[in-house]
């Protein structure tokens, strides 16, 4: 299954010596550098791309958060897929006046 999907990723990294928002910023940096289409939202970041590619980004986010000092982390992943057509951020957001 390597169709275009949307994947929402929320990470909640924790560390005694690190600010959670700094660790989340590291996660967002990895997503930005991945080259995938994305949108940062208040509670999660939504990405658009092929399933395997986005799961690779999720893995890199985990590795980067731990490398940046996270001691443990919760990660919530939501995936929207369609068996026949690509799933795009624009399709879901167009009626609200933005993409």
PDB file as gemmi writes it, atoms N, CA and C in Angstrom:
CRYST1    1.000    1.000    1.000  90.00  90.00  90.00 P 1                      
ATOM      1  N   UNK A   1       0.848  -1.185   0.000  1.00  0.00           N  
ATOM      2  CA  UNK A   1       0.000   0.000   0.000  1.00  0.00           C  
ATOM      3  C   UNK A   1       0.891   1.245   0.000  1.00  0.00           C  
ATOM      4  N   UNK A   2       1.174   1.728  -1.168  1.00  0.00           N  
ATOM      5  CA  UNK A   2       2.005   2.924  -1.224  1.00  0.00           C  
ATOM      6  C   UNK A   2       1.283   4.029  -1.982  1.00  0.00           C  
ATOM      7  N   UNK A   3       0.027   4.219  -1.627  1.00  0.00           N  
ATOM      8  CA  UNK A   3      -0.755   5.320  -2.185  1.00  0.00           C  
ATOM      9  C   UNK A   3      -0.532   6.567  -1.348  1.00  0.00           C  
ATOM     10  N   UNK A   4      -0.904   7.707  -1.906  1.00  0.00           N  
ATOM     11  CA  UNK A   4      -0.789   8.964  -1.159  1.00  0.00           C  
ATOM     12  C   UNK A   4      -1.832   9.006  -0.062  1.00  0.00           C  
ATOM     13  N   UNK A   5      -1.362   9.274   1.145  1.00  0.00           N  
ATOM     14  CA  UNK A   5      -2.221   9.322   2.325  1.00  0.00           C  
ATOM     15  C   UNK A   5      -1.985  10.627   3.077  1.00  0.00           C  
ATOM     16  N   UNK A   6      -2.789  10.856   4.075  1.00  0.00           N  
ATOM     17  CA  UNK A   6      -2.522  11.892   5.076  1.00  0.00           C  
ATOM     18  C   UNK A   6      -2.223  11.171   6.371  1.00  0.00           C  
ATOM     19  N   UNK A   7      -1.216  11.661   7.083  1.00  0.00           N  
ATOM     20  CA  UNK A   7      -0.839  11.101   8.370  1.00  0.00           C  
ATOM     21  C   UNK A   7      -0.707  12.250   9.350  1.00  0.00           C  
ATOM     22  N   UNK A   8      -1.414  12.166  10.452  1.00  0.00           N  
ATOM     23  CA  UNK A   8      -1.307  13.169  11.518  1.00  0.00           C  
ATOM     24  C   UNK A   8      -0.453  12.576  12.621  1.00  0.00           C  
ATOM     25  N   UNK A   9       0.572  13.326  13.030  1.00  0.00           N  
ATOM     26  CA  UNK A   9       1.481  12.867  14.067  1.00  0.00           C  
ATOM     27  C   UNK A   9       1.492  13.860  15.217  1.00  0.00           C  
ATOM     28  N   UNK A  10       1.206  13.358  16.398  1.00  0.00           N  
ATOM     29  CA  UNK A  10       1.330  14.139  17.625  1.00  0.00           C  
ATOM     30  C   UNK A  10       2.350  13.429  18.497  1.00  0.00           C  
ATOM     31  N   UNK A  11       3.411  14.134  18.869  1.00  0.00           N  
ATOM     32  CA  UNK A  11       4.399  13.555  19.771  1.00  0.00           C  
ATOM     33  C   UNK A  11       4.386  14.316  21.085  1.00  0.00           C  
ATOM     34  N   UNK A  12       4.527  13.582  22.158  1.00  0.00           N  
ATOM     35  CA  UNK A  12       4.575  14.154  23.493  1.00  0.00           C  
ATOM     36  C   UNK A  12       5.840  13.628  24.174  1.00  0.00           C  
ATOM     37  N   UNK A  13       6.994  14.204  23.808  1.00  0.00           N  
ATOM     38  CA  UNK A  13       8.244  13.757  24.418  1.00  0.00           C  
ATOM     39  C   UNK A  13       8.409  14.377  25.798  1.00  0.00           C  
ATOM     40  N   UNK A  14       9.018  13.617  26.708  1.00  0.00           N  
ATOM     41  CA  UNK A  14       9.216  14.116  28.069  1.00  0.00           C  
ATOM     42  C   UNK A  14      10.652  13.893  28.494  1.00  0.00           C  
ATOM     43  N   UNK A  15      11.152  14.847  29.255  1.00  0.00           N  
ATOM     44  CA  UNK A  15      12.490  14.737  29.829  1.00  0.00           C  
ATOM     45  C   UNK A  15      12.568  15.661  31.027  1.00  0.00           C  
ATOM     46  N   UNK A  16      13.311  15.261  32.038  1.00  0.00           N  
ATOM     47  CA  UNK A  16      13.452  16.094  33.231  1.00  0.00           C  
ATOM     48  C   UNK A  16      14.252  17.356  32.947  1.00  0.00           C  
ATOM     49  N   UNK A  17      15.234  17.254  32.085  1.00  0.00           N  
ATOM     50  CA  UNK A  17      16.161  18.361  31.849  1.00  0.00           C  
ATOM     51  C   UNK A  17      15.871  19.140  30.570  1.00  0.00           C  
ATOM     52  N   UNK A  18      14.826  18.792  29.855  1.00  0.00           N  
ATOM     53  CA  UNK A  18      14.505  19.449  28.584  1.00  0.00           C  
ATOM     54  C   UNK A  18      13.067  19.936  28.579  1.00  0.00           C  
ATOM     55  N   UNK A  19      12.847  21.075  27.934  1.00  0.00           N  
ATOM     56  CA  UNK A  19      11.503  21.598  27.764  1.00  0.00           C  
ATOM     57  C   UNK A  19      10.780  20.792  26.679  1.00  0.00           C  
ATOM     58  N   UNK A  20       9.549  20.400  26.967  1.00  0.00           N  
ATOM     59  CA  UNK A  20       8.779  19.610  26.002  1.00  0.00           C  
ATOM     60  C   UNK A  20       8.655  20.326  24.665  1.00  0.00           C  
ATOM     61  N   UNK A  21       8.422  21.641  24.687  1.00  0.00           N  
ATOM     62  CA  UNK A  21       8.263  22.369  23.431  1.00  0.00           C  
ATOM     63  C   UNK A  21       9.543  22.364  22.603  1.00  0.00           C  
ATOM     64  N   UNK A  22      10.708  22.377  23.253  1.00  0.00           N  
ATOM     65  CA  UNK A  22      11.966  22.286  22.507  1.00  0.00           C  
ATOM     66  C   UNK A  22      12.077  20.935  21.807  1.00  0.00           C  
ATOM     67  N   UNK A  23      11.644  19.892  22.465  1.00  0.00           N  
ATOM     68  CA  UNK A  23      11.676  18.565  21.857  1.00  0.00           C  
ATOM     69  C   UNK A  23      10.664  18.458  20.717  1.00  0.00           C  
ATOM     70  N   UNK A  24       9.497  19.056  20.889  1.00  0.00           N  
ATOM     71  CA  UNK A  24       8.503  19.074  19.808  1.00  0.00           C  
ATOM     72  C   UNK A  24       9.034  19.870  18.615  1.00  0.00           C  
ATOM     73  N   UNK A  25       9.723  20.965  18.898  1.00  0.00           N  
ATOM     74  CA  UNK A  25      10.338  21.739  17.804  1.00  0.00           C  
ATOM     75  C   UNK A  25      11.323  20.884  17.017  1.00  0.00           C  
ATOM     76  N   UNK A  26      12.035  20.015  17.694  1.00  0.00           N  
ATOM     77  CA  UNK A  26      12.964  19.103  17.013  1.00  0.00           C  
ATOM     78  C   UNK A  26      12.202  18.152  16.098  1.00  0.00           C  
ATOM     79  N   UNK A  27      11.071  17.662  16.575  1.00  0.00           N  
ATOM     80  CA  UNK A  27      10.233  16.781  15.752  1.00  0.00           C  
ATOM     81  C   UNK A  27       9.755  17.518  14.501  1.00  0.00           C  
ATOM     82  N   UNK A  28       9.319  18.751  14.672  1.00  0.00           N  
ATOM     83  CA  UNK A  28       8.835  19.535  13.526  1.00  0.00           C  
ATOM     84  C   UNK A  28       9.973  19.818  12.552  1.00  0.00           C  
ATOM     85  N   UNK A  29      11.177  20.053  13.073  1.00  0.00           N  
ATOM     86  CA  UNK A  29      12.337  20.284  12.204  1.00  0.00           C  
ATOM     87  C   UNK A  29      12.587  19.068  11.310  1.00  0.00           C  
ATOM     88  N   UNK A  30      12.483  17.890  11.871  1.00  0.00           N  
ATOM     89  CA  UNK A  30      12.676  16.664  11.084  1.00  0.00           C  
ATOM     90  C   UNK A  30      11.627  16.579   9.977  1.00  0.00           C  
ATOM     91  N   UNK A  31      10.393  16.891  10.300  1.00  0.00           N  
ATOM     92  CA  UNK A  31       9.320  16.867   9.291  1.00  0.00           C  
ATOM     93  C   UNK A  31       9.598  17.900   8.208  1.00  0.00           C  
ATOM     94  N   UNK A  32       9.997  19.107   8.598  1.00  0.00           N  
ATOM     95  CA  UNK A  32      10.307  20.150   7.621  1.00  0.00           C  
ATOM     96  C   UNK A  32      11.427  19.713   6.680  1.00  0.00           C  
ATOM     97  N   UNK A  33      12.452  19.105   7.229  1.00  0.00           N  
ATOM     98  CA  UNK A  33      13.607  18.700   6.428  1.00  0.00           C  
ATOM     99  C   UNK A  33      13.349  17.462   5.585  1.00  0.00           C  
ATOM    100  N   UNK A  34      12.253  16.766   5.853  1.00  0.00           N  
ATOM    101  CA  UNK A  34      11.954  15.528   5.118  1.00  0.00           C  
ATOM    102  C   UNK A  34      11.558  15.791   3.671  1.00  0.00           C  
ATOM    103  N   UNK A  35      11.067  16.988   3.411  1.00  0.00           N  
ATOM    104  CA  UNK A  35      10.616  17.303   2.058  1.00  0.00           C  
ATOM    105  C   UNK A  35       9.175  16.928   1.772  1.00  0.00           C  
ATOM    106  N   UNK A  36       8.487  16.318   2.730  1.00  0.00           N  
ATOM    107  CA  UNK A  36       7.080  15.981   2.491  1.00  0.00           C  
ATOM    108  C   UNK A  36       6.219  17.225   2.699  1.00  0.00           C  
ATOM    109  N   UNK A  37       5.079  17.215   2.092  1.00  0.00           N  
ATOM    110  CA  UNK A  37       4.121  18.297   2.310  1.00  0.00           C  
ATOM    111  C   UNK A  37       3.559  18.134   3.719  1.00  0.00           C  
ATOM    112  N   UNK A  38       3.446  19.234   4.450  1.00  0.00           N  
ATOM    113  CA  UNK A  38       2.980  19.145   5.828  1.00  0.00           C  
ATOM    114  C   UNK A  38       2.278  20.428   6.237  1.00  0.00           C  
ATOM    115  N   UNK A  39       1.550  20.344   7.336  1.00  0.00           N  
ATOM    116  CA  UNK A  39       0.921  21.504   7.956  1.00  0.00           C  
ATOM    117  C   UNK A  39       0.989  21.316   9.474  1.00  0.00           C  
ATOM    118  N   UNK A  40       1.603  22.298  10.132  1.00  0.00           N  
ATOM    119  CA  UNK A  40       1.672  22.278  11.588  1.00  0.00           C  
ATOM    120  C   UNK A  40       0.370  22.837  12.134  1.00  0.00           C  
ATOM    121  N   UNK A  41      -0.255  22.088  13.020  1.00  0.00           N  
ATOM    122  CA  UNK A  41      -1.506  22.488  13.660  1.00  0.00           C  
ATOM    123  C   UNK A  41      -1.253  22.579  15.168  1.00  0.00           C  
ATOM    124  N   UNK A  42      -2.189  23.120  15.925  1.00  0.00           N  
ATOM    125  CA  UNK A  42      -1.951  23.302  17.352  1.00  0.00           C  
ATOM    126  C   UNK A  42      -1.638  22.018  18.136  1.00  0.00           C  
ATOM    127  N   UNK A  43      -2.215  20.896  17.756  1.00  0.00           N  
ATOM    128  CA  UNK A  43      -2.031  19.670  18.527  1.00  0.00           C  
ATOM    129  C   UNK A  43      -1.281  18.579  17.794  1.00  0.00           C  
ATOM    130  N   UNK A  44      -1.070  18.734  16.508  1.00  0.00           N  
ATOM    131  CA  UNK A  44      -0.426  17.693  15.707  1.00  0.00           C  
ATOM    132  C   UNK A  44       0.077  18.310  14.412  1.00  0.00           C  
ATOM    133  N   UNK A  45       0.866  17.553  13.698  1.00  0.00           N  
ATOM    134  CA  UNK A  45       1.327  17.970  12.369  1.00  0.00           C  
ATOM    135  C   UNK A  45       0.786  16.966  11.373  1.00  0.00           C  
ATOM    136  N   UNK A  46       0.172  17.467  10.313  1.00  0.00           N  
ATOM    137  CA  UNK A  46      -0.401  16.626   9.272  1.00  0.00           C  
ATOM    138  C   UNK A  46       0.577  16.594   8.103  1.00  0.00           C  
ATOM    139  N   UNK A  47       0.861  15.386   7.624  1.00  0.00           N  
ATOM    140  CA  UNK A  47       1.758  15.206   6.489  1.00  0.00           C  
ATOM    141  C   UNK A  47       1.019  14.522   5.349  1.00  0.00           C  
ATOM    142  N   UNK A  48       1.503  14.758   4.150  1.00  0.00           N  
ATOM    143  CA  UNK A  48       0.918  14.162   2.956  1.00  0.00           C  
ATOM    144  C   UNK A  48       2.029  13.476   2.177  1.00  0.00           C  
ATOM    145  N   UNK A  49       1.805  12.235   1.794  1.00  0.00           N  
ATOM    146  CA  UNK A  49       2.799  11.501   1.014  1.00  0.00           C  
ATOM    147  C   UNK A  49       2.449  10.035   0.963  1.00  0.00           C  
ATOM    148  N   UNK A  50       3.390   9.255   0.473  1.00  0.00           N  
ATOM    149  CA  UNK A  50       3.174   7.816   0.397  1.00  0.00           C  
ATOM    150  C   UNK A  50       3.358   7.188   1.778  1.00  0.00           C  
ATOM    151  N   UNK A  51       2.623   6.130   2.014  1.00  0.00           N  
ATOM    152  CA  UNK A  51       2.584   5.477   3.325  1.00  0.00           C  
ATOM    153  C   UNK A  51       3.985   5.185   3.860  1.00  0.00           C  
ATOM    154  N   UNK A  52       4.798   4.469   3.082  1.00  0.00           N  
ATOM    155  CA  UNK A  52       6.130   4.081   3.557  1.00  0.00           C  
ATOM    156  C   UNK A  52       7.006   5.292   3.837  1.00  0.00           C  
ATOM    157  N   UNK A  53       6.913   6.304   2.993  1.00  0.00           N  
ATOM    158  CA  UNK A  53       7.695   7.524   3.179  1.00  0.00           C  
ATOM    159  C   UNK A  53       7.333   8.207   4.501  1.00  0.00           C  
ATOM    160  N   UNK A  54       6.038   8.326   4.773  1.00  0.00           N  
ATOM    161  CA  UNK A  54       5.602   9.009   5.993  1.00  0.00           C  
ATOM    162  C   UNK A  54       5.930   8.199   7.245  1.00  0.00           C  
ATOM    163  N   UNK A  55       5.834   6.884   7.161  1.00  0.00           N  
ATOM    164  CA  UNK A  55       6.222   6.071   8.312  1.00  0.00           C  
ATOM    165  C   UNK A  55       7.719   6.195   8.574  1.00  0.00           C  
ATOM    166  N   UNK A  56       8.504   6.399   7.521  1.00  0.00           N  
ATOM    167  CA  UNK A  56       9.931   6.661   7.692  1.00  0.00           C  
ATOM    168  C   UNK A  56      10.173   7.974   8.417  1.00  0.00           C  
ATOM    169  N   UNK A  57       9.360   8.979   8.120  1.00  0.00           N  
ATOM    170  CA  UNK A  57       9.469  10.264   8.817  1.00  0.00           C  
ATOM    171  C   UNK A  57       9.113  10.086  10.292  1.00  0.00           C  
ATOM    172  N   UNK A  58       8.080   9.309  10.577  1.00  0.00           N  
ATOM    173  CA  UNK A  58       7.701   9.043  11.969  1.00  0.00           C  
ATOM    174  C   UNK A  58       8.874   8.417  12.721  1.00  0.00           C  
ATOM    175  N   UNK A  59       9.543   7.475  12.095  1.00  0.00           N  
ATOM    176  CA  UNK A  59      10.702   6.825  12.721  1.00  0.00           C  
ATOM    177  C   UNK A  59      11.810   7.840  12.986  1.00  0.00           C  
ATOM    178  N   UNK A  60      12.095   8.692  12.014  1.00  0.00           N  
ATOM    179  CA  UNK A  60      13.145   9.703  12.181  1.00  0.00           C  
ATOM    180  C   UNK A  60      12.790  10.702  13.282  1.00  0.00           C  
ATOM    181  N   UNK A  61      11.520  11.044  13.407  1.00  0.00           N  
ATOM    182  CA  UNK A  61      11.073  11.933  14.480  1.00  0.00           C  
ATOM    183  C   UNK A  61      11.377  11.298  15.835  1.00  0.00           C  
ATOM    184  N   UNK A  62      11.053  10.026  15.970  1.00  0.00           N  
ATOM    185  CA  UNK A  62      11.344   9.327  17.236  1.00  0.00           C  
ATOM    186  C   UNK A  62      12.836   9.366  17.538  1.00  0.00           C  
ATOM    187  N   UNK A  63      13.639   9.006  16.561  1.00  0.00           N  
ATOM    188  CA  UNK A  63      15.088   8.972  16.766  1.00  0.00           C  
ATOM    189  C   UNK A  63      15.617  10.352  17.145  1.00  0.00           C  
ATOM    190  N   UNK A  64      15.127  11.392  16.478  1.00  0.00           N  
ATOM    191  CA  UNK A  64      15.604  12.757  16.735  1.00  0.00           C  
ATOM    192  C   UNK A  64      15.205  13.245  18.126  1.00  0.00           C  
ATOM    193  N   UNK A  65      14.000  12.926  18.558  1.00  0.00           N  
ATOM    194  CA  UNK A  65      13.561  13.347  19.895  1.00  0.00           C  
ATOM    195  C   UNK A  65      14.411  12.688  20.974  1.00  0.00           C  
ATOM    196  N   UNK A  66      14.707  11.419  20.807  1.00  0.00           N  
ATOM    197  CA  UNK A  66      15.552  10.745  21.795  1.00  0.00           C  
ATOM    198  C   UNK A  66      16.982  11.278  21.738  1.00  0.00           C  
ATOM    199  N   UNK A  67      17.478  11.539  20.552  1.00  0.00           N  
ATOM    200  CA  UNK A  67      18.826  12.103  20.422  1.00  0.00           C  
ATOM    201  C   UNK A  67      18.901  13.496  21.046  1.00  0.00           C  
ATOM    202  N   UNK A  68      17.778  14.218  21.055  1.00  0.00           N  
ATOM    203  CA  UNK A  68      17.738  15.574  21.616  1.00  0.00           C  
ATOM    204  C   UNK A  68      17.506  15.572  23.126  1.00  0.00           C  
ATOM    205  N   UNK A  69      17.343  14.391  23.717  1.00  0.00           N  
ATOM    206  CA  UNK A  69      17.226  14.338  25.172  1.00  0.00           C  
ATOM    207  C   UNK A  69      15.922  13.827  25.735  1.00  0.00           C  
ATOM    208  N   UNK A  70      14.975  13.433  24.894  1.00  0.00           N  
ATOM    209  CA  UNK A  70      13.724  12.867  25.420  1.00  0.00           C  
ATOM    210  C   UNK A  70      14.030  11.587  26.184  1.00  0.00           C  
ATOM    211  N   UNK A  71      13.372  11.430  27.314  1.00  0.00           N  
ATOM    212  CA  UNK A  71      13.539  10.208  28.105  1.00  0.00           C  
ATOM    213  C   UNK A  71      12.468   9.183  27.768  1.00  0.00           C  
ATOM    214  N   UNK A  72      11.287   9.660  27.442  1.00  0.00           N  
ATOM    215  CA  UNK A  72      10.206   8.803  26.971  1.00  0.00           C  
ATOM    216  C   UNK A  72       9.268   9.643  26.135  1.00  0.00           C  
ATOM    217  N   UNK A  73       8.412   8.986  25.392  1.00  0.00           N  
ATOM    218  CA  UNK A  73       7.567   9.732  24.464  1.00  0.00           C  
ATOM    219  C   UNK A  73       6.299   8.950  24.163  1.00  0.00           C  
ATOM    220  N   UNK A  74       5.205   9.679  24.090  1.00  0.00           N  
ATOM    221  CA  UNK A  74       3.963   9.139  23.550  1.00  0.00           C  
ATOM    222  C   UNK A  74       3.833   9.691  22.137  1.00  0.00           C  
ATOM    223  N   UNK A  75       3.374   8.864  21.222  1.00  0.00           N  
ATOM    224  CA  UNK A  75       3.155   9.318  19.852  1.00  0.00           C  
ATOM    225  C   UNK A  75       1.798   8.797  19.394  1.00  0.00           C  
ATOM    226  N   UNK A  76       1.031   9.711  18.847  1.00  0.00           N  
ATOM    227  CA  UNK A  76      -0.286   9.372  18.327  1.00  0.00           C  
ATOM    228  C   UNK A  76      -0.261   9.576  16.815  1.00  0.00           C  
ATOM    229  N   UNK A  77      -0.642   8.544  16.084  1.00  0.00           N  
ATOM    230  CA  UNK A  77      -0.631   8.585  14.622  1.00  0.00           C  
ATOM    231  C   UNK A  77      -2.043   8.322  14.128  1.00  0.00           C  
ATOM    232  N   UNK A  78      -2.513   9.201  13.242  1.00  0.00           N  
ATOM    233  CA  UNK A  78      -3.795   9.000  12.570  1.00  0.00           C  
ATOM    234  C   UNK A  78      -3.515   8.961  11.074  1.00  0.00           C  
ATOM    235  N   UNK A  79      -4.130   8.024  10.383  1.00  0.00           N  
ATOM    236  CA  UNK A  79      -3.901   7.874   8.955  1.00  0.00           C  
ATOM    237  C   UNK A  79      -5.234   7.901   8.227  1.00  0.00           C  
ATOM    238  N   UNK A  80      -5.293   8.710   7.176  1.00  0.00           N  
ATOM    239  CA  UNK A  80      -6.446   8.667   6.284  1.00  0.00           C  
ATOM    240  C   UNK A  80      -5.958   8.181   4.936  1.00  0.00           C  
ATOM    241  N   UNK A  81      -6.610   7.143   4.428  1.00  0.00           N  
ATOM    242  CA  UNK A  81      -6.262   6.607   3.115  1.00  0.00           C  
ATOM    243  C   UNK A  81      -7.535   6.343   2.325  1.00  0.00           C  
ATOM    244  N   UNK A  82      -7.365   6.158   1.037  1.00  0.00           N  
ATOM    245  CA  UNK A  82      -8.477   5.855   0.150  1.00  0.00           C  
ATOM    246  C   UNK A  82      -7.973   4.804  -0.831  1.00  0.00           C  
ATOM    247  N   UNK A  83      -8.714   3.750  -1.004  1.00  0.00           N  
ATOM    248  CA  UNK A  83      -8.281   2.666  -1.878  1.00  0.00           C  
ATOM    249  C   UNK A  83      -8.196   3.023  -3.346  1.00  0.00           C  
ATOM    250  N   UNK A  84      -8.835   4.115  -3.750  1.00  0.00           N  
ATOM    251  CA  UNK A  84      -8.887   4.441  -5.181  1.00  0.00           C  
ATOM    252  C   UNK A  84      -8.212   5.756  -5.544  1.00  0.00           C  
ATOM    253  N   UNK A  85      -8.289   6.746  -4.662  1.00  0.00           N  
ATOM    254  CA  UNK A  85      -7.757   8.061  -5.010  1.00  0.00           C  
ATOM    255  C   UNK A  85      -6.789   8.556  -3.944  1.00  0.00           C  
ATOM    256  N   UNK A  86      -5.867   9.441  -4.342  1.00  0.00           N  
ATOM    257  CA  UNK A  86      -4.953  10.017  -3.356  1.00  0.00           C  
ATOM    258  C   UNK A  86      -5.717  10.873  -2.351  1.00  0.00           C  
ATOM    259  N   UNK A  87      -5.208  10.943  -1.136  1.00  0.00           N  
ATOM    260  CA  UNK A  87      -5.778  11.789  -0.093  1.00  0.00           C  
ATOM    261  C   UNK A  87      -4.897  13.025   0.002  1.00  0.00           C  
ATOM    262  N   UNK A  88      -5.514  14.201  -0.077  1.00  0.00           N  
ATOM    263  CA  UNK A  88      -4.733  15.437  -0.024  1.00  0.00           C  
ATOM    264  C   UNK A  88      -5.236  16.345   1.093  1.00  0.00           C  
ATOM    265  N   UNK A  89      -4.336  17.171   1.568  1.00  0.00           N  
ATOM    266  CA  UNK A  89      -4.703  18.171   2.565  1.00  0.00           C  
ATOM    267  C   UNK A  89      -5.703  19.148   1.959  1.00  0.00           C  
ATOM    268  N   UNK A  90      -5.472  19.528   0.707  1.00  0.00           N  
ATOM    269  CA  UNK A  90      -6.355  20.502   0.042  1.00  0.00           C  
ATOM    270  C   UNK A  90      -7.786  20.020  -0.043  1.00  0.00           C  
ATOM    271  N   UNK A  91      -7.971  18.734  -0.349  1.00  0.00           N  
ATOM    272  CA  UNK A  91      -9.328  18.200  -0.455  1.00  0.00           C  
ATOM    273  C   UNK A  91     -10.112  18.389   0.841  1.00  0.00           C  
ATOM    274  N   UNK A  92      -9.432  18.250   1.954  1.00  0.00           N  
ATOM    275  CA  UNK A  92     -10.112  18.384   3.232  1.00  0.00           C  
ATOM    276  C   UNK A  92     -10.261  19.829   3.678  1.00  0.00           C  
ATOM    277  N   UNK A  93      -9.375  20.710   3.227  1.00  0.00           N  
ATOM    278  CA  UNK A  93      -9.364  22.079   3.738  1.00  0.00           C  
ATOM    279  C   UNK A  93     -10.000  23.104   2.799  1.00  0.00           C  
ATOM    280  N   UNK A  94     -10.200  22.770   1.552  1.00  0.00           N  
ATOM    281  CA  UNK A  94     -10.664  23.746   0.555  1.00  0.00           C  
ATOM    282  C   UNK A  94     -11.973  24.426   0.975  1.00  0.00           C  
ATOM    283  N   UNK A  95     -12.897  23.673   1.514  1.00  0.00           N  
ATOM    284  CA  UNK A  95     -14.189  24.271   1.858  1.00  0.00           C  
ATOM    285  C   UNK A  95     -14.079  25.254   3.026  1.00  0.00           C  
ATOM    286  N   UNK A  96     -12.938  25.253   3.713  1.00  0.00           N  
ATOM    287  CA  UNK A  96     -12.728  26.175   4.823  1.00  0.00           C  
ATOM    288  C   UNK A  96     -11.886  27.368   4.423  1.00  0.00           C  
ATOM    289  N   UNK A  97     -11.570  27.467   3.142  1.00  0.00           N  
ATOM    290  CA  UNK A  97     -10.868  28.646   2.633  1.00  0.00           C  
ATOM    291  C   UNK A  97      -9.360  28.585   2.760  1.00  0.00           C  
ATOM    292  N   UNK A  98      -8.795  27.433   2.909  1.00  0.00           N  
ATOM    293  CA  UNK A  98      -7.342  27.378   3.009  1.00  0.00           C  
ATOM    294  C   UNK A  98      -6.820  25.997   2.753  1.00  0.00           C  
ATOM    295  N   UNK A  99      -5.534  25.968   2.466  1.00  0.00           N  
ATOM    296  CA  UNK A  99      -4.885  24.673   2.243  1.00  0.00           C  
ATOM    297  C   UNK A  99      -3.595  24.611   2.998  1.00  0.00           C  
TER     298      UNK A  99                                                      
END                                                                             
